[in-house]
């Protein structure tokens, strides 16, 4: 059951990330690569930090899970606020979701 919930979460992140990626492409601009790559790295490393700290289940370590989530949320918000333009902001957000889902896809067998 836990695997199904994780798969549903990763699927949701993947779908939302792809939708934001499509929205970040405007008529006159292409998807900005740097904000997307930064968002992907932040999303992937967030999942890696959670797995390394043993935060796979919230009930097992709620304080650790909350601490890591707050620290990475602050990093994500700071990075997102430093980005100019709606397309770049959406590309960063798409990268966050796709990086998080990418980590799950890369590590799902472990």
Residue pairs with C-beta under 8 A, 6 or more apart in sequence:
2 57
6 104
6 108
7 108
9 104
10 100
10 101
10 104
10 105
10 108
11 101
13 97
13 98
13 100
13 101
13 104
14 97
14 98
14 101
16 97
17 93
17 94
17 95
17 96
17 97
17 98
17 101
18 94
18 98
19 94
20 90
20 91
20 93
20 94
20 97
21 31
21 36
21 90
21 91
21 94
21 98
23 90
24 31
24 32
24 36
24 86
24 87
24 88
24 89
24 90
24 91
24 94
25 31
25 87
26 87
29 87
31 87
31 91
32 85
32 87
32 88
32 91
33 91
34 88
35 83
35 88
35 89
35 91
35 92
35 95
36 91
36 92
36 94
36 95
37 95
38 79
38 92
38 95
39 79
39 91
39 92
39 93
39 94
39 95
39 96
39 98
39 99
40 95
40 96
40 98
40 99
40 102
41 95
41 99
42 72
42 75
42 76
42 79
42 95
42 96
42 99
43 95
43 96
43 97
43 98
43 99
43 100
43 101
43 102
43 103
44 99
44 100
44 102
44 103
45 99
46 68
46 72
46 76
46 96
46 99
46 100
47 99
47 100
47 103
47 104
47 107
48 103
49 68
49 72
50 56
50 65
50 68
50 69
51 103
51 107
53 61
53 64
53 68
54 60
54 61
54 64
55 61
55 64
55 65
55 68
58 65
76 96
79 92
80 89
80 92
80 93
83 89
83 92
